């Protein structure tokens, strides 16, 4: 424990929390004898009593139980309540209040907190910093969802478990606890958004200062000296705190906990800039007061001149009181001399003159003191503005010696960009090059040489962070000259341009992909503006239309040899309705006419307005020829398929015609004459047979000649099946196949093309017959069904053959066939699929559940008769 000197002034320092490295400087001043040297016997009291009770430092100092205390924003609240507290030194130059989020939460800044769930501490002064930070970023605090804080470790478990998205924590405690729970976290600091409160500050009361200003100044000097020692010997002090100062609420591992606070304390001081230890800027306290008043924590105004302790100003007030007493004494002596000694008139004049000299001298001294105070105040404010600027902007500002290369100053931006502590860089500047990409070290050295040669220079380099992330940095170097005009220092700024470089890389990659895609397209591509002028064209289009090269920027229709826009131009139309349009156009390419499919697509801006048009040209000349050939071949195959059925249908009436004609001839030959009734009867039969033949021929002509008519109409699916059966019955009988019809009762109305629908049924029946030919069995069966299914009618054709050997969908591919005898081109089912798709129907192939053979189903939209 602490050792006390025998003859010393006894004072009490009341801490705002339990014993920990947060207060290391005061312990070090005690242990190293700095308080003893100042003639002070200091008792350092924890905020927690042995019974676990908690004492507020402000209450203890206000009641006189302690002469000194440690606090922050609560000092301003106490002052607002009339307690005459005075700030002596701000040990922590920054507040320890921070917001902690999980790294996997996607929260990268204060603006991302909108709609998130945050643990709230109602009435806590830390909340003022949170609210100010949110408003500085343009975030409405009411847009967050708040959850009540839980006690102890459960507070940190709220974040670890994902119960909340963020917690308000303390830099010296929260990181340690979250790491213990295995939470990978990120930190949002109010100071990064221009909300920079002072942290732990040493304070006393006006009465203590008035009673013994020398003691107060001695306490400040000894404390700051102790802080310097503690920061230079952090591990030693942390371990001693853990051993000698037991906590009421001890963490799991006290030594580890105190060592874990070292980095945070050094950042808050900041260290090693020990010349800033205890620095107090009255303007920052005034700004803190404004924030507290804005959020209702204080009501009145504050005189920062009385709030912040200035020894010179305090001594000046005492000097003024002594001057008044001294002046009064001289006047009294003069009056007494006037009445007692007449001859003392001359002495009175001497005394009066001397008094005037003293007053004048005191006035000049006062003016000098005030002038010095104003100069020091201006200097402090200037330094403070500069410090806040370089510490809050997201850049790395640095200063180094020109000759030795020693780093003299680094801003907090180094930690943000490099991911390393500034302490390591200040201790050994050569470590800077260890963090650079090997290929960029020479670039940085060349840039520094430019600065040493009294020339400003800049470059871009890559930084390799300890976490494996690579950052791009824009590096700018400036020479600093001495009075002789020589470069004696270098200063510079480094800005993180990673996002910009990534955006540029993505843009270049996007452009590369765009060029690769457009240049390797099998067709031509044009990019048009709103005036139908060519903005870009790929190489294929330029090969087809060489005029593009010398007429780039002209209208697209001029490339086609036209003076005006094409009729019904899809490119022009897309700028009107914003839709995709397709058109077939015949164009001249190298003197030969070619058929093109033109697809025009709109390109929109961020507001959805069509600003450009992308036009694809596909040469479909061969495709059109192939389609025509396919249609002719399909008709030929369909004719061959129906030939046997047609022969059967025609042969029956022909045979009857021959029979009745022969019978009539025999009657004439045998009897010489025929009775009129008998003659009319026979002629009627002959005419009926001839009509039947004509009907079959007409139906065949319709199937062949009208097969190209794709007009969709309402037709009876059942009737189409029956009519197709008239042409297939002979083929089914010849192959010994039993056909079963399971048709819906009544008309089965669907939307299709009537002639094409009969062709579809015929093709499906022929396909089933041909499959049976590959499978030797006696009980050959085909079942044709029509099924009413909600908004669709289903046509099903099943057989008990071998089924599909390959994937069922292959049977719809053109020229695919399973028939080994060479009697088919493999176009029948491809044509069936084409017909069905043109009716907005759907066709599928699979296995028959009833027969385990093949099954093909066609789903068609229902139709209604108007």
C-alpha positions in Angstrom: 0.0 0.0 0.0 1.0 3.7 0.0 3.6 5.0 2.5 3.0 8.4 4.0 5.5 11.0 5.2 5.2 12.3 8.8 5.3 16.1 8.3 3.0 17.0 5.4 -0.3 18.6 4.6 -3.0 15.9 4.5 -5.3 16.0 1.4 -7.8 13.5 -0.1 -8.1 12.7 -3.8 -11.6 11.2 -4.5 -11.6 8.9 -7.6 -14.7 8.5 -9.8 -14.4 4.7 -10.0 -12.6 1.8 -8.5 -8.8 1.4 -8.4 -7.5 0.7 -12.0 -4.9 2.0 -14.5 -7.3 4.8 -15.4 -5.8 6.7 -12.4 -2.2 5.4 -12.8 -0.6 8.9 -12.6 -1.8 9.6 -9.1 -0.6 6.3 -7.8 2.7 6.8 -9.4 3.1 10.3 -7.8 2.4 8.6 -4.5 4.7 5.7 -5.0 7.6 7.7 -6.5 7.5 10.3 -3.7 6.4 13.2 -5.9 3.6 14.1 -3.4 6.1 13.8 -0.5 8.5 16.2 -2.3 5.6 18.7 -2.6 5.0 18.5 1.1 1.7 16.6 0.7 0.3 13.5 2.4 -2.3 12.3 -0.2 -5.0 9.7 0.5 -6.4 8.3 -2.8 -9.9 7.0 -2.2 -11.8 4.6 -4.5 -15.4 5.4 -5.4 -16.3 2.1 -3.8 -16.3 1.5 -0.1 -15.4 -1.8 1.5 -19.1 -2.4 1.9 -19.7 -1.9 -1.8 -21.3 1.5 -1.4 -20.6 4.1 -4.1 -19.4 7.7 -3.5 -19.7 10.4 -6.1 -16.5 12.4 -6.3 -18.5 15.7 -6.8 -20.4 15.1 -3.5 -17.2 14.3 -1.6 -15.4 17.4 -2.9 -18.4 19.7 -2.4 -18.9 18.5 1.2 -15.2 19.0 2.0 -14.5 15.3 2.6 -12.0 15.5 -0.3 -9.9 18.4 -1.5 -9.5 17.0 -5.1 -11.6 14.9 -7.4 -11.6 13.3 -10.9 -14.5 13.9 -13.2 -15.5 15.1 -16.7 -18.9 16.5 -17.9 -20.2 16.1 -14.3 -18.0 19.1 -13.4 -20.2 21.3 -15.6 -23.4 19.9 -14.1 -22.1 20.6 -10.6 -21.1 24.1 -11.5 -24.6 24.6 -12.9 -26.0 23.6 -9.5 -23.9 26.2 -7.8 -21.0 24.1 -6.6 -17.9 26.3 -7.1 -15.7 23.5 -8.7 -12.7 24.6 -10.7 -10.9 22.5 -13.4 -7.2 22.2 -12.6 -5.9 19.9 -15.4 -7.5 17.7 -18.1 -5.6 14.5 -18.0 -7.7 12.7 -20.7 -7.7 15.0 -23.8 -10.6 13.0 -25.2 -13.7 11.4 -23.8 -13.7 7.6 -23.2 -17.3 7.3 -24.4 -17.6 5.2 -27.5 -20.1 3.1 -29.4 -19.3 -0.5 -30.0 -20.8 -2.6 -32.9 -20.3 -6.1 -34.2 -18.1 -6.2 -37.2 -20.6 -8.4 -39.0 -23.4 -5.9 -38.4 -22.7 -3.9 -41.5 -22.5 -0.7 -39.5 -19.5 1.3 -40.8 -20.5 4.8 -39.5 -23.0 6.8 -37.5 -25.3 7.1 -40.5 -25.7 3.3 -40.5 -27.2 3.3 -37.0 -30.6 4.4 -38.4 -33.2 1.8 -37.5 -30.7 -0.2 -35.4 -31.1 -1.3 -31.8 -28.9 0.4 -29.2 -28.5 -0.1 -25.5 -29.5 3.1 -23.8 -28.4 4.7 -20.5 -31.2 7.2 -19.7 -29.8 10.3 -18.0 -26.2 9.3 -18.5 -23.9 12.1 -19.5 -22.3 9.8 -22.1 -25.7 10.0 -24.0 -25.1 13.7 -24.7 -22.1 12.7 -26.7 -24.0 10.0 -28.6 -26.9 12.4 -29.4 -24.5 15.1 -30.5 -22.6 12.6 -32.7 -25.8 11.4 -34.4 -27.0 14.9 -35.1 -23.6 15.9 -36.5 -24.0 13.1 -39.0 -27.6 14.1 -39.8 -29.2 11.1 -38.0 -32.4 11.6 -36.0 -31.8 10.0 -32.6 -35.5 9.0 -32.6 -34.8 6.8 -35.6 -32.9 4.3 -33.4 -34.5 1.6 -31.4 -33.4 1.7 -27.7 -33.1 -1.2 -25.3 -32.5 -0.9 -21.5 -29.0 -1.5 -20.2 -28.4 -4.7 -18.1 -26.0 -4.9 -15.2 -22.5 -6.3 -15.1 -21.3 -8.7 -17.8 -24.8 -9.0 -19.2 -24.4 -5.5 -20.7 -21.7 -6.8 -23.0 -23.6 -10.1 -23.6 -26.4 -8.0 -25.1 -24.0 -7.2 -28.0 -22.3 -10.6 -28.1 -25.6 -12.5 -28.4 -27.0 -10.2 -31.1 -29.8 -8.9 -28.8 -28.8 -5.4 -29.8 -26.8 -3.9 -32.7 -24.7 -1.5 -30.6 -23.8 -0.6 -27.1 -22.6 2.7 -25.5 -19.3 1.8 -23.7 -16.2 3.0 -22.0 -12.9 2.7 -23.9 -11.0 1.5 -20.8 -13.4 -1.3 -20.0 -15.6 -2.3 -22.9 -12.9 -3.6 -25.3 -11.5 -5.9 -22.6 -14.9 -7.4 -21.8 -15.9 -7.9 -25.4 -12.6 -9.6 -26.3 -13.2 -11.9 -23.3 -16.6 -12.8 -24.8 -15.0 -13.5 -28.2 -16.8 -10.6 -29.9 -15.2 -9.2 -33.1 -16.1 -5.5 -32.8 -15.7 -2.1 -34.4 -15.8 1.3 -32.7 -17.6 4.5 -33.5 -15.9 7.5 -31.7 -17.8 10.8 -31.2 -14.5 12.7 -31.7 -14.4 11.4 -35.3 -17.6 13.4 -35.9 -16.4 16.6 -34.3 -17.8 15.9 -30.9 -14.7 16.0 -28.7 -15.3 16.2 -25.0 -12.6 16.2 -22.3 -12.3 13.0 -20.3 -10.9 12.5 -16.8 -10.0 15.9 -15.4 -8.6 16.9 -12.0 -10.7 19.5 -10.1 -11.1 21.2 -6.7 -13.2 24.0 -5.3 -12.7 27.8 -5.3 -12.4 27.7 -1.5 -9.5 25.3 -1.5 -7.6 27.4 -4.0 -8.3 30.6 -2.0 -7.2 29.0 1.2 -3.9 27.5 -0.1 -3.1 28.2 -3.8 0.5 27.1 -3.3 -0.7 23.7 -2.1 -3.0 23.4 -5.1 -0.2 24.2 -7.5 2.1 21.7 -5.8 -0.6 19.0 -6.1 -1.0 19.7 -9.8 2.8 19.6 -10.5 3.3 16.4 -8.5 0.3 14.7 -10.2 1.4 15.6 -13.8 4.9 14.3 -12.9 3.3 11.1 -11.7 1.4 10.7 -15.0 4.6 11.1 -16.9 6.2 8.3 -14.9 3.1 6.1 -15.2 3.0 6.4 -19.0 6.7 5.8 -19.3 6.6 2.7 -17.0 3.1 1.5 -17.8 3.6 -2.2 -17.3 5.3 -1.7 -13.9 2.6 0.6 -12.6 -0.2 -1.6 -14.0 1.2 -4.7 -12.2 1.7 -2.8 -9.0 -1.9 -1.5 -9.1 -3.2 -5.1 -9.5 -1.1 -6.4 -6.6 -1.5 -3.6 -4.0 -4.9 -2.0 -4.7 -7.7 -4.5 -4.5 -11.0 -3.7 -6.3 -14.5 -4.1 -4.8 -15.7 -5.5 -8.2 -12.7 -7.2 -9.6 -12.6 -8.4 -13.2 -11.7 -12.0 -14.0 -8.0 -11.2 -14.2 -7.0 -7.9 -12.6 -3.5 -7.7 -14.0 -4.7 -8.5 -17.5 -7.4 -5.9 -17.1 -5.1 -3.1 -16.0 -2.5 -3.9 -18.7 -5.4 -3.8 -21.2 -6.2 -0.3 -20.2 -2.7 1.0 -20.9 -3.2 1.5 -24.7 -6.5 3.3 -24.1 -5.1 5.6 -21.5 -2.1 6.5 -23.7 -4.5 7.4 -26.5 -6.7 9.5 -24.3 -3.8 11.5 -22.8 -2.4 11.5 -25.6 1.0 9.9 -25.1 4.0 10.4 -25.8 3.1 14.1 -26.3 3.6 14.6 -22.6 3.8 18.4 -23.1 0.0 18.2 -23.5 -0.5 16.5 -20.2 -3.1 18.4 -18.2 -3.6 21.0 -21.0 -6.9 22.8 -20.6 -8.6 24.8 -23.3 -11.5 26.9 -21.8 -13.2 27.1 -25.3 -13.6 23.3 -25.3 -15.2 23.4 -21.9 -17.6 26.1 -23.2 -18.5 23.9 -26.2 -19.1 20.9 -23.8 -21.4 23.2 -21.8 -23.3 24.1 -25.0 -23.9 20.4 -25.8 -25.1 19.7 -22.2 -27.4 22.7 -22.3 -28.8 21.6 -25.7 -29.8 18.2 -24.3 -31.2 19.6 -21.0 -28.3 18.5 -18.6 -27.6 22.1 -17.6 -29.7 25.3 -17.7 -27.6 28.3 -16.9 -24.5 29.9 -18.5 -20.9 29.3 -17.5 -18.0 31.6 -17.0 -15.1 29.5 -18.3 -12.7 32.1 -16.8 -13.9 31.0 -13.4 -14.3 27.4 -14.3 -10.7 26.8 -15.5 -7.9 27.4 -13.1 -5.2 29.9 -14.3 -2.5 30.5 -11.6 -1.5 33.9 -13.1 -5.1 35.1 -13.1 -5.6 33.9 -9.5 -2.4 35.6 -8.4 -3.5 38.8 -10.1 -6.7 38.9 -8.1 -4.7 38.5 -4.9 -2.3 41.3 -6.1 -5.3 43.6 -6.6 -6.5 43.0 -3.0 -3.0 43.8 -1.6 -2.7 46.9 -3.8 -6.0 48.2 -2.3 -4.7 47.6 1.2 -1.3 49.2 0.5 -2.9 52.3 -1.1 -5.2 52.7 1.9 -2.3 52.4 4.3 -0.3 55.2 2.5 -3.3 57.5 2.6 -3.9 56.9 6.3 -0.2 57.7 7.1 -0.4 60.9 5.0 -3.5 62.2 6.8 -1.9 61.4 10.3 1.3 63.2 9.3 -0.7 66.3 8.1 -2.3 66.8 11.6 0.7 65.7 13.7 3.6 67.3 11.9 3.2 70.5 10.0 6.5 70.1 8.5 5.5 66.7 7.0 3.9 68.4 4.0 6.9 67.7 1.9 7.0 64.1 3.2 3.4 63.7 2.2 4.2 64.9 -1.3 7.0 62.4 -1.4 4.6 59.6 -0.2 2.0 60.7 -2.7 4.4 60.7 -5.5 5.7 57.3 -4.4 2.1 56.0 -4.2 1.4 57.2 -7.7 4.5 55.5 -8.9 3.5 52.3 -7.3 0.0 52.6 -8.7 1.3 53.4 -12.2 3.8 50.5 -11.9 1.0 48.2 -10.7 -1.2 49.3 -13.6 1.6 48.7 -16.1 2.2 45.3 -14.5 -1.5 44.5 -14.8 -1.5 45.5 -18.5 1.5 43.3 -19.1 -0.1 40.4 -17.3 -3.3 40.9 -19.2 -1.4 41.1 -22.5 0.5 38.0 -21.7 -2.7 36.2 -20.8 -4.4 37.3 -24.0 -1.3 36.1 -26.0 -1.2 32.8 -24.2 -5.0 32.4 -24.6 -4.7 33.1 -28.4 -1.8 30.7 -28.6 -3.7 28.0 -26.7 -6.9 28.5 -28.9 -4.8 28.4 -32.1 -3.1 25.3 -30.9 -6.4 23.8 -29.8 -8.0 24.5 -33.2 -5.1 23.0 -35.0 -5.1 19.9 -32.7 -8.8 19.4 -33.1 -8.5 19.8 -36.9 -5.7 17.2 -37.3 -7.2 14.8 -34.8 -10.7 14.8 -36.2 -10.2 14.8 -39.9 -9.8 11.4 -41.6 -6.2 12.0 -42.8 -2.8 11.2 -41.4 -0.8 14.4 -40.7 2.9 14.1 -39.8 6.1 16.1 -39.2 9.6 14.7 -39.3 13.1 16.1 -39.0 14.9 16.6 -42.4 18.3 15.2 -41.4 17.6 12.4 -39.0 14.2 11.3 -40.3 12.9 11.2 -36.7 9.1 11.5 -36.5 8.1 14.5 -34.4 4.3 14.3 -34.6 1.7 11.9 -36.0 -2.1 12.5 -35.9 -4.7 9.9 -35.0 -5.3 9.3 -38.7 -2.2 7.1 -38.7 -4.0 4.6 -36.5 -7.2 4.7 -38.7 -5.4 4.2 -42.0 -2.4 2.0 -41.0 -4.1 0.0 -38.3 -1.1 0.5 -36.0 -0.4 2.6 -33.0 1.4 6.0 -33.4 3.6 5.1 -30.5 5.5 2.4 -32.5 6.1 4.9 -35.3 7.3 7.6 -33.0 9.6 5.2 -31.3 11.2 3.9 -34.5 10.4 5.7 -37.7 12.1 3.0 -39.8 9.1 0.7 -39.1 7.1 2.9 -41.5 8.6 1.2 -44.6 7.7 -2.2 -43.1 4.0 -1.4 -43.7 4.5 -0.3 -47.3 4.0 -2.6 -50.3 7.6 -3.6 -51.4 6.9 -2.2 -54.9 6.1 1.3 -53.5 9.0 1.9 -51.1 11.2 3.5 -53.8 8.3 5.7 -54.8 7.9 7.1 -51.3 11.7 7.6 -50.9 11.7 9.6 -54.2 8.8 11.7 -53.0 10.6 12.5 -49.7 13.8 13.4 -51.6 11.7 15.9 -53.6 10.6 17.5 -50.3 14.2 17.6 -49.1 15.1 19.4 -52.3 12.5 22.1 -51.3 9.9 20.9 -53.8 6.4 19.8 -52.9 5.6 16.3 -54.2 2.9 13.7 -54.1 2.4 10.0 -55.0 0.1 7.1 -54.4 1.2 4.0 -52.5 -0.2 0.8 -50.9 -0.2 0.2 -47.2 -0.3 -3.4 -45.8 -2.2 -3.4 -42.5 -1.6 -5.9 -39.7 -5.1 -7.4 -40.3 -4.1 -8.3 -43.9 -6.1 -5.5 -45.5 -4.5 -3.4 -48.1 -5.2 0.4 -48.3 -4.3 2.8 -51.1 -3.0 6.1 -49.8 -2.5 9.5 -51.5 0.8 10.9 -50.1 1.7 14.6 -50.1 5.0 16.1 -48.9 5.8 19.7 -48.0 9.2 21.2 -47.1 9.4 23.3 -43.9 12.0 26.1 -44.0 13.9 27.7 -41.1 14.8 31.4 -40.9 17.7 30.9 -43.3 15.4 29.4 -46.0 16.8 25.9 -45.4 14.7 22.7 -45.3 14.9 21.6 -41.7 11.7 19.6 -41.5 9.2 17.8 -43.7 5.5 17.8 -43.2 2.9 15.9 -45.0 -0.6 14.4 -45.2 -1.7 11.0 -46.3 -5.3 10.4 -47.4 -7.0 7.0 -47.6 -8.1 6.7 -51.3 -8.9 3.0 -51.2 -12.6 3.5 -52.0 -11.6 5.7 -55.0 -9.1 3.2 -56.3 -11.5 0.4 -55.9 -14.1 2.4 -57.7 -11.6 3.1 -60.5 -10.6 -0.6 -60.6 -14.3 -1.6 -60.8 -14.9 1.0 -63.5 -11.9 -0.3 -65.5 -13.0 -3.9 -65.0 -16.5 -3.0 -66.1 -15.2 -1.3 -69.2 -13.0 -4.2 -70.0 -15.9 -6.6 -69.6 -18.1 -4.4 -71.7 -15.5 -4.3 -74.5 -14.9 -8.0 -74.2 -18.6 -8.8 -74.4 -19.4 -6.3 -77.1 -16.4 -7.2 -79.3 -17.2 -10.9 -79.0 -20.9 -10.7 -79.6 -21.9 -12.8 -82.7 -23.9 -9.8 -83.9 -23.5 -6.0 -84.3 -24.2 -3.5 -81.5 -24.9 0.2 -81.6 -25.3 2.7 -78.7 -27.5 5.7 -79.6 -28.3 8.9 -77.9 -31.8 10.6 -77.7 -31.2 12.2 -81.2 -30.6 8.8 -82.8 -26.9 9.6 -83.2 -24.3 6.8 -82.9 -22.4 7.0 -79.6 -20.5 3.7 -80.0 -20.4 0.6 -82.2 -18.7 -2.7 -81.9 -16.3 -4.2 -84.5 -18.9 -6.6 -86.0 -21.2 -3.7 -86.8 -18.3 -1.7 -88.4 -17.4 -4.7 -90.5 -21.0 -5.0 -91.8 -21.4 -1.2 -92.3 -18.0 0.3 -92.9 -19.6 3.8 -93.2 -19.6 3.8 -89.3 -15.9 4.5 -89.3 -16.1 7.8 -91.2 -19.6 8.8 -90.1 -19.2 8.2 -86.4 -21.6 10.5 -84.5 -24.1 10.6 -87.4 -27.6 9.3 -87.3 -28.1 5.5 -87.3 -30.5 5.6 -90.3 -27.9 7.4 -92.4 -25.7 4.3 -92.0 -28.5 2.3 -93.7 -28.5 4.7 -96.7 -31.7 6.5 -95.6 -32.4 10.3 -95.2 -35.1 9.9 -92.6 -35.9 7.7 -89.7 -37.0 4.2 -90.6 -40.8 3.5 -90.5 -41.9 2.0 -87.2 -38.3 2.2 -86.1 -37.8 0.3 -82.8 -34.9 2.6 -81.9 -37.0 5.7 -82.1 -40.0 4.0 -80.4 -38.0 3.0 -77.3 -37.3 6.6 -76.4 -41.1 7.2 -76.5 -42.5 4.3 -74.4 -39.3 3.0 -72.7 -40.0 -0.6 -73.8 -37.9 -3.2 -75.6 -38.8 -3.5 -79.3 -37.9 -6.1 -82.0 -38.1 -5.8 -85.8 -36.9 -7.7 -88.8 -35.1 -5.6 -91.4 -33.5 -6.5 -94.7 -30.3 -4.6 -95.2 -27.5 -4.5 -97.8 -24.2 -5.8 -96.5 -21.3 -5.6 -99.0 -23.7 -5.5 -101.9 -25.8 -8.5 -100.8 -29.2 -8.3 -99.1 -29.3 -9.9 -95.6 -32.1 -10.4 -93.1 -31.5 -8.9 -89.6 -33.3 -9.2 -86.3 -33.1 -5.7 -84.6 -33.6 -5.6 -80.9 -33.7 -2.1 -79.3 -33.4 -1.8 -75.5 -33.7 1.4 -73.3 -30.8 2.6 -71.1 -32.0 4.7 -68.1 -30.3 7.2 -65.7 -30.7 7.1 -62.0 -34.1 8.8 -62.2 -35.4 6.2 -64.6 -35.4 8.5 -67.7 -34.4 6.8 -71.0 -31.2 8.6 -72.0 -29.6 6.1 -74.5 -30.6 3.1 -76.5 -28.7 -0.2 -77.1 -29.4 -1.8 -80.4 -28.5 -5.4 -81.3 -28.3 -6.5 -84.9 -28.4 -10.3 -85.5 -27.9 -11.7 -89.0 -30.7 -14.3 -89.3 -30.5 -14.8 -93.1 -29.5 -18.5 -92.7 -31.9 -19.0 -89.8 -34.8 -17.8 -92.0 -33.7 -20.1 -94.8 -33.4 -23.0 -92.4 -36.8 -22.3 -91.0 -38.4 -22.3 -94.5 -36.6 -25.6 -95.2 -37.8 -27.0 -91.9 -41.4 -26.0 -92.7 -41.2 -27.7 -96.1 -39.6 -30.8 -94.7 -42.2 -30.9 -91.9 -45.1 -30.7 -94.4 -43.5 -33.5 -96.4 -43.1 -35.7 -93.4 -46.7 -34.9 -92.3 -47.9 -35.9 -95.8 -46.0 -39.2 -95.6 -47.3 -39.8 -92.1 -50.9 -39.3 -93.3 -50.6 -41.2 -96.6 -51.6 -44.6 -95.2 -54.6 -43.1 -93.4 -55.6 -41.2 -96.5 -55.1 -44.3 -98.7 -57.4 -46.3 -96.3 -60.0 -43.5 -96.2 -60.0 -43.1 -100.0 -59.7 -46.9 -100.9 -62.9 -47.7 -99.0 -65.2 -45.5 -101.0 -63.3 -46.3 -104.2 -63.8 -50.1 -103.6 -67.5 -49.4 -102.9 -67.7 -47.2 -106.0 -66.2 -50.0 -108.1 -68.5 -52.6 -106.6 -71.7 -50.5 -107.2 -70.6 -49.5 -110.7 -69.8 -53.2 -111.5 -73.2 -54.3 -110.1 -75.0 -51.7 -112.2 -73.2 -52.8 -115.3 -74.0 -56.4 -114.6 -77.7 -55.5 -114.3 -77.6 -53.7 -117.6 -75.8 -56.6 -119.3 -78.1 -59.3 -117.8 -81.5 -57.6 -117.9 -80.9 -55.1 -120.7 -82.5 -52.4 -118.7 -82.6 -51.2 -115.1 -85.6 -50.0 -113.2 -85.5 -46.3 -112.3 -85.7 -46.8 -108.5 -82.9 -49.3 -108.6 -80.8 -47.1 -110.9 -81.3 -44.0 -108.6 -80.4 -46.1 -105.6 -77.1 -47.3 -107.1 -76.3 -43.8 -108.5 -76.9 -42.4 -105.0 -74.4 -44.8 -103.5 -71.9 -44.0 -106.2 -72.3 -40.2 -105.6 -71.9 -40.8 -101.8 -68.7 -42.6 -102.3 -67.4 -39.8 -104.6 -68.3 -37.2 -102.0 -66.5 -39.2 -99.3 -63.4 -39.2 -101.5 -63.7 -35.4 -102.1 -64.1 -34.8 -98.4 -60.9 -36.7 -97.6 -59.0 -34.9 -100.3 -60.3 -31.5 -99.1 -59.3 -32.3 -95.5 -55.8 -33.3 -96.6 -55.5 -30.0 -98.6 -56.4 -28.0 -95.5 -53.8 -29.8 -93.4 -51.1 -29.2 -95.9 -51.9 -25.8 -97.3 -53.3 -24.1 -94.2 -50.7 -25.4 -91.8 -49.0 -22.1 -91.9 -52.0 -20.2 -90.6 -51.2 -19.5 -86.9 -54.3 -17.6 -86.0 -55.4 -18.6 -82.5 -59.1 -19.3 -82.1 -61.4 -21.3 -79.8 -61.6 -24.9 -81.0 -62.9 -28.2 -79.5 -60.0 -30.4 -78.4 -62.2 -33.5 -78.4 -63.3 -32.8 -82.0 -59.7 -32.4 -83.1 -58.8 -35.8 -81.6 -61.7 -37.5 -83.3 -61.0 -35.9 -86.7 -57.3 -36.8 -86.5 -58.4 -40.4 -85.7 -60.2 -40.7 -89.0 -56.8 -40.4 -90.7 -55.0 -42.7 -88.3 -57.5 -45.5 -87.7 -56.2 -47.6 -90.6 -52.5 -47.2 -89.4 -53.5 -48.2 -85.9 -55.4 -51.3 -87.1 -52.5 -52.3 -89.4 -50.0 -52.2 -86.5 -52.4 -54.1 -84.2 -52.6 -51.3 -81.6 -55.6 -50.9 -79.4 -56.7 -47.2 -79.0 -58.6 -46.0 -75.9 -60.3 -42.6 -75.8 -61.0 -41.0 -72.4 -62.4 -37.7 -73.4 -64.1 -35.1 -71.2 -67.9 -35.1 -71.7 -69.1 -32.3 -73.9 -67.0 -29.8 -75.8 -63.4 -29.3 -74.5 -62.9 -25.7 -75.7 -59.2 -24.5 -75.9 -57.3 -21.6 -77.4 -55.3 -22.9 -80.4 -55.2 -23.1 -84.2 -57.6 -25.8 -85.4 -55.6 -27.2 -88.3 -52.4 -27.2 -86.4 -54.1 -28.8 -83.4 -55.1 -31.8 -85.7 -51.5 -32.0 -86.9 -50.3 -32.1 -83.3 -52.6 -35.0 -82.4 -51.6 -36.9 -85.6 -47.9 -36.4 -84.8 -48.3 -37.6 -81.2 -50.3 -40.7 -82.4 -47.7 -41.5 -85.1 -44.9 -41.1 -82.5 -46.6 -43.6 -80.2 -47.1 -46.0 -83.1 -43.5 -45.8 -84.1 -42.3 -46.4 -80.5 -44.3 -49.6 -80.5 -42.5 -50.8 -83.6 -39.2 -50.8 -81.5 -40.8 -52.9 -78.8 -42.1 -56.4 -79.6 -45.3 -57.1 -77.6 -48.8 -58.2 -78.5 -51.0 -56.1 -76.2 -50.0 -52.7 -77.8 -52.1 -49.9 -76.3 -52.4 -46.1 -76.8 -54.6 -44.0 -74.5 -55.6 -40.5 -75.5 -57.2 -38.4 -72.7 -58.6 -34.9 -72.4 -58.6 -33.6 -68.7 -60.3 -30.5 -67.3 -57.7 -28.8 -65.0 -58.7 -25.4 -63.6 -58.0 -22.8 -66.3 -56.3 -25.3 -68.6 -57.3 -28.4 -70.6 -54.8 -31.2 -70.7 -54.3 -33.5 -73.7 -52.5 -36.7 -72.7 -51.1 -39.4 -75.0 -49.8 -42.6 -73.2 -48.5 -45.9 -74.5 -47.3 -49.1 -73.0 -44.1 -49.1 -75.0 -40.5 -49.0 -73.8 -40.6 -45.3 -72.8 -37.8 -42.8 -73.3 -34.3 -44.1 -73.3 -32.7 -40.6 -72.9 -33.8 -37.5 -71.3 -37.4 -36.9 -72.3 -36.8 -33.2 -73.2 -34.4 -34.3 -76.0 -37.3 -35.6 -78.1 -38.4 -32.0 -78.9 -35.0 -31.1 -80.4 -35.1 -30.8 -84.2 -33.6 -33.8 -86.1 -33.5 -35.9 -82.9 -35.0 -39.3 -83.6 -35.0 -42.8 -82.0 -36.2 -44.5 -85.2 -33.4 -46.6 -86.6 -35.2 -47.5 -89.9 -34.6 -44.0 -91.4 -38.2 -43.2 -92.0 -38.2 -40.0 -90.0 -36.3 -36.8 -90.0 -36.9 -36.1 -86.3 -39.0 -32.9 -87.0 -42.5 -34.0 -85.9 -42.2 -33.3 -82.2 -40.1 -30.2 -82.7 -42.9 -28.9 -84.8 -45.5 -29.9 -82.2 -43.6 -27.9 -79.5 -43.4 -24.9 -81.8 -47.2 -25.0 -82.4 -47.9 -25.4 -78.7 -45.6 -22.5 -77.7 -47.2 -20.2 -80.2 -50.6 -20.9 -78.5 -49.0 -20.0 -75.0 -49.4 -23.6 -74.1 -46.9 -26.0 -72.5 -45.8 -29.5 -73.6 -43.9 -32.0 -71.4 -42.7 -35.6 -71.8 -42.2 -38.3 -69.1 -43.0 -41.8 -68.0 -46.6 -43.1 -67.9 -47.7 -44.1 -64.4 -50.4 -46.4 -65.8 -48.3 -48.3 -68.3 -44.7 -47.5 -67.4 -44.2 -46.5 -71.0 -44.1 -43.0 -72.6 -46.4 -40.1 -71.8 -46.7 -36.7 -73.4 -49.0 -34.0 -72.0 -50.0 -30.7 -73.6 -51.6 -28.0 -71.4 -53.7 -25.5 -73.3 -55.6 -22.4 -72.1 -59.3 -22.8 -71.9 -61.5 -20.9 -74.4 -65.0 -19.6 -74.4 -67.4 -19.1 -77.2 -68.5 -15.4 -77.4 
